[in-house]
Amino acid sequence: MKKLAYIVTKQHTGEFMEDSVLLPLSQGNHVGEVVAIYFVEDGIYHLVKGARSSKNIKVAQENGKLKIIGCKTSIKNRNLQNVIIDGIEQGNFNDFFKYATEADYIISF
């Protein structure tokens, strides 16, 4: 099974994230082994409590070895420090890349 890492930069990727990445991850049937997801720029809105994708992000995080990182600069610049899902690591690209180096593919959208 191929190892994958994702970089999510857009807020308006909810349908793809929800149906093609997060739902299969939360159900344990994603086509690859996802090692990390890095939410940056407007993609950070996926990590807001109550967002459409937040429930499956939390389930996916709890069910696997998946590392989910929210860009601390993106969170700060959008003043979202107090509304990010509990337990999400806040870091930068270097933090993500520590986990992504084991991936066969890094997918960005």
C-alpha positions, 0 to 999 in steps of 0.5 A: 500500500502506498503512503500518502501525505496531503497539503490542503491550501484551500477552504473550498475543497470540502467535497473532495476532502470529505468524500475522497479523503476524510470519510474513507480515513474515518471508516478505515478504507482509504486507498493508501496509508495517509501519514500526514495532512498539513492544513495551511492558508485557507485550508485551515478552515477545515480544522475549525470546530463545527466545520463540515469536515471537522468530525471526520478529521477528529475520527481519522486522527483518533483511529490511525497513525495519521498526523494532522498539523495546522499551520500556526501562522495561518491559524494566527493570521486568521485569528482562529486560535480558540476555535481549532479542533482540540488535539490538532498540532500547530506547526509549520511546513518543517513539522509536516515534512518530518512525517511526510518524508516517509510518504511515497506521494505528497498531494497538494490541493 
